[in-house]
Amino acid sequence: MTNARMTGRLCDLVMVLTLAWAACLCGPAARAADAPAGDLRTQAAAAMRGATAFYTARAAVRGGYVYYYSADFAQRWGEGKATASQAWVQPPGTPTVGLAFLRAYEATGDRLHLDAARATAEALLYGQLESGGWTYVVDFDPAGPRVARYRNGRGRGRNYSTLDDDVTQAALRFLIRLDRALDFADKPLHEGVRIALDALLAAQFPSGGFPQGWAGPVARHPAVKASFPDYDWRTENRVKDYWDLPTLNDDLTSHVARTLADAATTYRDDRYRAAVARLGDFLILAQLPDPQPAWAQQYDHGMRPAWARKFEPPAVTGRESQDAIETLLFVHRLTGDAKYLKPIPAALDYLRRSALPDGRLARFYELRTNKPLYMTRDYRLTHVDTDVPTHYAFKVASRVDALAKAYAAAARGPVTTAPTTPATRSVSADRVRTILAALDADGAWVSTYAGESLTGQPKFEPGARYIASDVFARNLETLSDYLLATRPARP
């Protein structure tokens, strides 16, 4: 180790010990209570440094992260239990934490946060697949149970990049922003981003849609307008490899649009902007005809609603239709083309008419009849919601009013540029004090399980103490926003 690096490590250790000593003397709540704004900024920056030092030292595996840790770090969870050699790419895992480090660096200029972000990027680049993107998990053990065929040659097995659950998109958004922060000077990082973006472009269908994932360039099926199936959709036309079909599942379109827009702005490359526009063209094609002018969760290559998993039938969908509207609004802001607004009024009217008695929307509506469609626990189709599986949301919140307001603003104009970097939120001093008070003497935000629903559904006992990556990232970003919003004006 060089003298400079050793000195840096010693400084980090001194900072963590100083924070712990201060916490023992007066406690975090006392430190933050009634502090003047200047002092609160100093406390926030010191707490952020301590939290990052703690999380990188205790939670990271070669720069990667999972969703949850037991308070003693003896157990780790992503979607299920994780081994000591695994990091999760799927949010709220590694990219979520990396973006929080970047935000903290932007707010403080402290290289500790930037170094943490670079280590996170190295974890993701290790797990980049030969197909160019990422799968849900990076397994650093070459013989591990979740290892895949990595571009670095240290893996084996599957080579399937996925857009499901914001996996490849989240990894790319983080790496693009880090590439920009480093002025494109880190050659392995820059090369990895470019390879991933080229692979993403090659995964776009001629219609403009995207599959759930890819192992190589996708088949070139012609672009056609969506229609209802002319056969018994309950029993016919199930596609075994449904992940190769055009899909909107789990907000895929908005995640892809934001990622490509980030790339277009960062690299000034019109290919990415054109790909966003083609995605908007796909959503125009994919809107089903009356009496259900909204969107399905996935389509076959003839653009008819298609089966995916056994609990995801061909249907009009409440959740993904709202995401389609949001994506069309985004594409309109990016391109200024009013054609992307035209599908929205009929879709909003349909969703309003389809609301459930409690104001929510069904995840699925039966084709043509528009009856809410559910599954029983043994996965039989039903119109009754009394015996649905608990692992899947068959009802979703309605965002129709907010979407209608956004549409009205877009229709009035003028067109505003779609943002590609996170906006600075206004954060109250009281909120900052609450976050600082919750930080323990080690620099950790520790949660107590009280039966709440958690991503990945870990099997915690009531009262169990755990540490969550989404809590860490959210608190670090909130403190960052406070520092950015209260930054003194330069003379």
N, C-alpha and C positions, 0 to 999 in steps of 0.2 A: 504494500500500500504506500502511495506517495505521501510526503509530509503534508501536502495541501489537503488530501482526502482525509488523512488521519486527524488533522486539525478540524476539518468540517464535522467529522463524526463526533469529536469531543465537544464541539460547540452544540451539536444537536443534543447530546447527552446532558450537557449542562442546562440547556433550555428546559428539557423534560423534567430534570430534577428540581429546577427552580420553580416550575409550575406546580409540581407535587408539593414542594415545601410551602408555597404560598397557600395552596388548598388546605393543607393541614393546619396552618395558622388561623385562617379566617374563613375558609370554605368558599366555593365559587359563588354562592348566592350573595354573601357579604361583599366579595370583591366587586360584583357588578351592580349592586344596589345603589341607586342614587348617584352613580358615577357621572361626571360631566361628559359631554359628547366626546371631547378629545381623549379623555381617559378610557371611555368605552371603546373607542376605535383601537386604542393600544391593547386593551384587554382582548378584544375580538381577534386581532392579528396574532397575539401570543397564543390564544386558545386554538386558533386554526393551525398554527405551527405545531403545537403539542399534539393535537388530534391527528395530523398527518404523520408525524413521527411515530405515534403509537400504532396507527393503522398499518403503515408500511412495515413496521417491525413485527407485529403480531399476526395480522390477518393475511398478508400477502404470501402467495406461493410463486416465487420467481416473477413477481410483479403482477400476478393475476389474483382475482378475488371470486368469492362465491356470494350467495345471498345472505346467509346467516351463519353465525358461530355461537356455540355455547359460550358462556361468560368466561370459562377457563380455556377456551379454544381447543378443547379436546375433541369436539365434534363440529362438523362443517356440513352445510346443506346448500344445494342448488335446487334443481327439480329432483328431489330425493336426496339421499345422503351422498356426500362427496368424499372421495379419498383425499389423502394428504398430498397427492400429486396433481389434483385437478383444479382448474379455474373455470368459471362459467362465463361464456361470452354473452349469453342471453341476458338482457336487462332484468333485474337491477344488479347485474354482476360487473364484470371487469370494465366495459366501456363506461358504465354509469359512474363508477368510482374515478376513472381516468378523466372524464369531463369535469368532475368536481375539483380534481387537482388543478386542471387547467384554469378553471374559473378562479380558484384561490390564487394562482400565480398572477393572473391578470389583475386581481384586486390588491395584491400585496407586493408584487415584484420579488417575492422570496423564492430563491432558487430551490429551496427544499421541496416546494410543491411542484416545480417544473421537473426536478429530478424524479419525483414520484411518478409524474405523468409519463416520463420517458421509460421508466421501468415497466409501467403498465403497457406501453406501446410494444416493448420488446416481448412481453408475454403474448400479446395478440399476434405479432409477426411470427413468433414461433409456431403458433397454431393456425396460420393461414394455410389453406388447402391448396393442392395442386390445381384445383378447379378455380382458384382465385379468391373465393370468399371464405366464410367460416361456417362451422357447425356449432352446436350448442355449447360444447365443452372443449377446452384444451386440456389434454392429459400429457403431462411432462414425462411420464413413465413410458418408455417405448414399448413396454409389455403390459401397459395398463389396460383396464377394461373398456375405456372410452377413447382410446387412441385412434386417430384417423390418418389419412395419407397427407402429411404435411409437405408444404413446398420446400422445406429445408431438408427433406429426405430422412427425417428421424421418426417417421410414423409408418403406418400401414393400414390397410383396410379401406373403409369408405372414403370416397372423394366427392362428397355431395355437399356443395355450398347451399345454405338455406337463407331464405328471406322470411321465414316463419318467425313470429314473435320478435321482430326487429333485430335479428341476430347479426347478419352481415351489415345491415344498414347502420346499426348503432356502432359497430366496430369501425366502419368507414367514417362516420361523422366525427368520432373522436380522433382518428388518425389524420383526417383531413385538417382538422383544427390545430392539431399539434404540428403538422407539417408547415402550416402557415405561421404558427408561433415561432418556429425554428428557422423561418425564412428559407424553407425548402433545402436546407444545407445538410440534413441527415440523409445520406444517399440510400441506405437500406429502407428507411421509413418511406421516403419519397417513391422508391421503386415498388414497394409493397402496395402503396395506395394506388399507383397507376395500374398495376396488374389487376387489382381488385375492381377498379372502375372499368377497365376494358372488359373484364369478365361479366360485370353487371350489364354493360351495354349489349354484349353478345347474348345475354339471357332474355332480352326483350323480344316478344313476338312481333310479327308484322302488324298485328292489330294495335300494338302499343302496350298490351298487358304484360304481366310477368308471371312465371310459375312460382310455386312455393320454393323451388330450389332447382339446382342444375349440377350436372357433372361436366358439361361442355356446352357449346352453342346449342340453342334450342331449335326444334324443327320449325320449318317455315310454313306454317299453316296460313291460309288466306284470311284476311280480315272480313268478317261478316257481321250483320246486325243481330242483336240478341233476339231470341224468340222462345216461346214456351215449347216444351217437349210435346210431340204428337204421339207418345206412347205412354205406357204405365210407368211413370217415373219411380214408383215405389219399389218395383222389382226389376226394372230393366235399366240397361246402360250404366251399370256400375263399372268404373274404371279402376283396375287394380292399382296402377301407379298414378293415383289422383294428384300426387304432388307435382306431376309434370304438366298439369292443366293450368290455364289462366285463373288466377285467384285474387280475391279481395280479403281473404280471411285474416282476422285479427289486425285490421288497420294497415295491411301491407302497403296499400297505395299511398297513403300519406307519409309513411316512413320512407318509401322509395323516393317520392317527390322531394321531400326535404333533403335527403342525402344527395340527390343529383343537383339540386339547387345549390347546396353547399359547394359541390365540385365546380359548378359553372362559375360561381362567384370567385372561388379561390384560384382556379387555374385559368380563368378567362377562356374557356373552351366551349364553343357553341354546340358541340356534340351533346353535352349534358343538358343544356337548355332545350335542345331539340327533343331529347329523350323525354323530358318532363312534358313537353307539348304532346308527344305521341301517347304518353300515358293518359293525358286528358282526353285525347281522341278515342282511346280505348273505353274510357268511362262513358263517353257519349254513345258509342256502339253498344256497350253492355247494359244500358238502361232498358229494362223490359217494357213491353207495350202496355197500354191500358188493358185491364183496369188496375194494374200494379206497376206504375211507372217508377220503379226503384231498382234495386240491384240484388243479385244473388251473391252467395258467398263464394262460389266457384262455378266455372263453366266448362263444358267440353269444347272440343275444337270447332264444333259447329255453333258455338255460342248459345248453347242451351244450358240451363241450370243443371249442375251435376252433383253426384254424391262425393263426399270426401270420407272422413271417418264415419264409423257406423252410427254416430249420434249427430252427424252433420248432413242432413238430407238436401236434395234439390229443393230450394225454397227462396222466397224473397226474405231478405234479412234486415232486421231493425238496426243492428249495430253497424254492419259494414255499409249499409246505405247512408247512414249519417257520415261515415268516414269518406264515402265517395263524394258527398256534397262538400265536405271540408276540403278535399283534395281539388275538386273543380274550382273552388274559390281561390285556392293557393295557385293553381295553374293560371287562372285569370290574372291574379296580381303579378305573376312572373312574366306573362306574355302580353297582357293588355288586350287580349282577343275576347270579345264579348260572346263568342260562340260557346265558351265554356260555362257561361251563366244560364244558357237556354234550358238545359235539362232540370234546373233546380226548382223552379216554382211548382211544377207538377209533382215532383218528388216530395217536396215539403207538404203539399196538400194531402198527398197519399199518406204520409207518415202521421200527420195530425189525425186523419180519419181512422188510422189503425191503432191508436193508443189504447192500451189496456185500461180497465176501470181505475187502477191506481196511478195512472199517468205514465207508467213505463211503456216500453215497447217489447214485444216478443222478439227473441233472437230470430225465430223462423215463423213465416206465414205461408200457409199452404198455397201452392200455385193455383191461380184462378179463383178459388173460393175465398182466399184471404183469411181463413180461420187460423188463429194462433196454433202453432204446431210444436209439440213437445215429444219427449221420449220417456218411456218408463225406465225404471232401474235395470230392467233386463233388455233395454234397447228395442222396444217396440214403439212404433209411431202412435201418437195419441193426440187428442185435442184437449186433454185434461192435464192440469199442472200439479196434481196431488202426489205424484210418485216419480218425480224427475231425479236423475243422478245429481249428486251434490258437487261433483268435480267440475261442473260446466255451468256457465251462466245462460240459462234459457230465457231470462228476462234481463233487459238492459235499461239504463237510464235514458230518458229522452232528452236530447239536446236541440230539439226542433226550434224552440223559441230563440235560442242563441244563434242557431244557424240562419234563421229567418232574418234576424237583425243584421247579421254579417252580410247576407245576400242583399238586403235593402241598401246597405252602405255601399256595396260593390256596384250595384245597379245605378246608384246616383253618381258614382265617380267622385273625384278623379281616381285613376288607378294608382295604388300605392305599391311600392316595391315589396315583394315577399321577403321577410327578414331571413337571413341565413346565420345569424349569430344570436345568442340568447339576449333578450332585452333585460336591462337592469330594473329589477323590481324595487318598489318602495318598501322598506322594512322599518318597522317602528323600533325605537330603543327598547321598549318593553319586550318585544319579541326577541331581540338580541340578548337581553338579560335572562330571559327564560332559557334560551339555548345554552348560555354560559353556565347557568346554575345547574343544568342537567349533566354537564360534563364532569366525570369523576376525576379523582386525583391522578389517575393513570393517563388521562387524555381520552377516555372512552365514553361514548353515549350508550348506556346499557338499558335495554328495555325489559319489561316484565310481561310475560305472556298472560293475557286475560281472555283468551278465546277468540281473538280477532282473526279474520281471514288473512292469510299470508301467502304471497306468491310462492309457488312450489309446494305448499301445504306440508310443511314439516310437522312432525308429530311431537309437539311440545306438550308437556304437562302444565296445567294451570299453575301460575306462579313461577315458572321457569324463567331464569334470567338469560338473555341472549343479546347478541350484538348484530345489528342489521346493516348491510351495505347501503340500502336505500335511506336509512336514517342518517348514517354518516354523510352520504353525498348531499342529501337535502339540507342538513344543518350547515355543512361547509359552504354550499352555494348560497344559502340565506345570509350567512355572515359575510360572504364575498359581496353580495348585492348591497348589504349595508355599507361596507367600506367604499364601494364604487359610488353609491348614491350620495355619500357624505364626504367624498373626497374634496379637500379644499381646492378652490379655483386657483389655477396657476397665475402668478403675477404677469 
